[in-house]
Amino acid sequence: MEKPQGTGDRFQQETKYERERLGEGRIDWTSRPLLYKEYPEARKIRLPPPGTPVLPSFAEILSRRRSVREYSPRPIPLEDISFLLWASSGLQRVEDGHAFRTVPSAGALYPVDTYVIAHRVEGVEPGVYHYGVRDHLLEEVASGDFRGDLVRAALFQEFCSEASAAFVWTAVFPRAKWKYRQRAYRYVYLDAGHIAQNLALAAVGLGLGTCQVGAFFDDEMNTLLGVDGVEESVLYLSAVGHPR
Ligand SMILES: Cc1cc2nc3c(=O)[nH]c(=O)nc-3n(C[C@H](O)[C@H](O)[C@H](O)COP(=O)(O)O)c2cc1C
């Protein structure tokens, strides 16, 4: 068998669970990281309740979902953004005092945070916003037109700025590493996949389109959101808008 050479090969090998090493290392319950990142000083935009919009059947949604790369300039109503955020990462139930979400997450630690780069969202100034999961609101990270920065950071994929918004997902690594150590780096990507798929299907339900984007310049995308790329780093993003 070929010996693993690259970083990715080593990552796969070195993050394996092995029977004889599984019990190594204890979880330090005194250093449990916070489950929610919040921007206490930020301007907040309250979101309408996500509600229960009338959607096509699940089979219909599955048969319609595809990556959309051509968008109309029509703005997205704030109600739709609210539903999309809830469907992809919102709180869903409380069990034994722990708040669970609409997506699964390893250990229910929810290390993936959502940012919305709004270009044309009704009632929202263009800018970068962080989704405050606990209170279902948007926190303003930066205001302004970031379409150019987004397109450049996304390897010049123009559709990212033609869509009315982009959902950008970061991993807040300490939240998952606290329990899973290096294996957390596998789980954050799996979590992000669940989130992105929920977004894609919910968007189809609302008559919107998405295109997931994994190709971007990491440092540029991190800078756009104001995250350091070490403790928190962009994993994935999705354009969202009305298909043309
Ligand atoms: C992890 C991942 C990364 C992707 N990155 C990009 C991307 O950077 N640009 C793009 O146009 N599409 C991207 N896509 C979309 C795929 O090209 C698309 O899902 C695939 O061609 C299948 O087509 P469909 O989504 O229309 O069914 C990505 C999809 C995934 C799952």
The ligand as an SDF file (V2000), in Angstrom:
LIG
                    3D

 31 33  0  0  0  0  0  0  0  0999 V2000
  -18.0210   20.4040   -0.8750 C   0  0  0  0  0  0  0  0  0  0  0  0
  -18.5660   21.0790   -2.1170 C   0  0  0  0  0  0  0  0  0  0  0  0
  -17.8840   22.1510   -2.6600 C   0  0  0  0  0  0  0  0  0  0  0  0
  -18.3870   22.7910   -3.7870 C   0  0  0  0  0  0  0  0  0  0  0  0
  -17.7520   23.9030   -4.2610 N   0  0  0  0  0  0  0  0  0  0  0  0
  -18.2470   24.5410   -5.3320 C   0  0  0  0  0  0  0  0  0  0  0  0
  -17.6290   25.7290   -5.8030 C   0  0  0  0  0  0  0  0  0  0  0  0
  -16.6520   26.2330   -5.2390 O   0  0  0  0  0  0  0  0  0  0  0  0
  -18.1680   26.3300   -6.8860 N   0  0  0  0  0  0  0  0  0  0  0  0
  -19.2700   25.8420   -7.5330 C   0  0  0  0  0  0  0  0  0  0  0  0
  -19.7080   26.4400   -8.5100 O   0  0  0  0  0  0  0  0  0  0  0  0
  -19.8940   24.7200   -7.0970 N   0  0  0  0  0  0  0  0  0  0  0  0
  -19.4120   24.0610   -6.0070 C   0  0  0  0  0  0  0  0  0  0  0  0
  -20.0600   22.9610   -5.5210 N   0  0  0  0  0  0  0  0  0  0  0  0
  -21.2880   22.4760   -6.1860 C   0  0  0  0  0  0  0  0  0  0  0  0
  -21.0170   21.2170   -7.0250 C   0  0  0  0  0  0  0  0  0  0  0  0
  -20.2970   21.5530   -8.1910 O   0  0  0  0  0  0  0  0  0  0  0  0
  -22.3760   20.5660   -7.3710 C   0  0  0  0  0  0  0  0  0  0  0  0
  -23.0400   20.1920   -6.1830 O   0  0  0  0  0  0  0  0  0  0  0  0
  -22.2090   19.3390   -8.2530 C   0  0  0  0  0  0  0  0  0  0  0  0
  -21.7280   19.6820   -9.5230 O   0  0  0  0  0  0  0  0  0  0  0  0
  -23.5230   18.5920   -8.4180 C   0  0  0  0  0  0  0  0  0  0  0  0
  -24.4930   19.4150   -9.0420 O   0  0  0  0  0  0  0  0  0  0  0  0
  -25.8760   19.7810   -8.3340 P   0  0  0  0  0  0  0  0  0  0  0  0
  -25.5810   20.4010   -6.9920 O   0  0  0  0  0  0  0  0  0  0  0  0
  -26.5380   20.7420   -9.2540 O   0  0  0  0  0  0  0  0  0  0  0  0
  -26.6590   18.5290   -8.1500 O   0  0  0  0  0  0  0  0  0  0  0  0
  -19.5860   22.3170   -4.3920 C   0  0  0  0  0  0  0  0  0  0  0  0
  -20.2590   21.2420   -3.8190 C   0  0  0  0  0  0  0  0  0  0  0  0
  -19.7900   20.6540   -2.6820 C   0  0  0  0  0  0  0  0  0  0  0  0
  -20.5860   19.5270   -2.0590 C   0  0  0  0  0  0  0  0  0  0  0  0
  1  2  1  0
  2  3  1  0
  2 30  2  0
  3  4  2  0
  4  5  1  0
  4 28  1  0
  5  6  2  0
  6  7  1  0
  6 13  1  0
  7  8  2  0
  7  9  1  0
  9 10  1  0
 10 11  2  0
 10 12  1  0
 12 13  2  0
 13 14  1  0
 14 15  1  0
 14 28  1  0
 15 16  1  0
 16 17  1  0
 16 18  1  0
 18 19  1  0
 18 20  1  0
 20 21  1  0
 20 22  1  0
 22 23  1  0
 23 24  1  0
 24 25  2  0
 24 26  1  0
 24 27  1  0
 28 29  2  0
 29 30  1  0
 30 31  1  0
M  END
$$$$
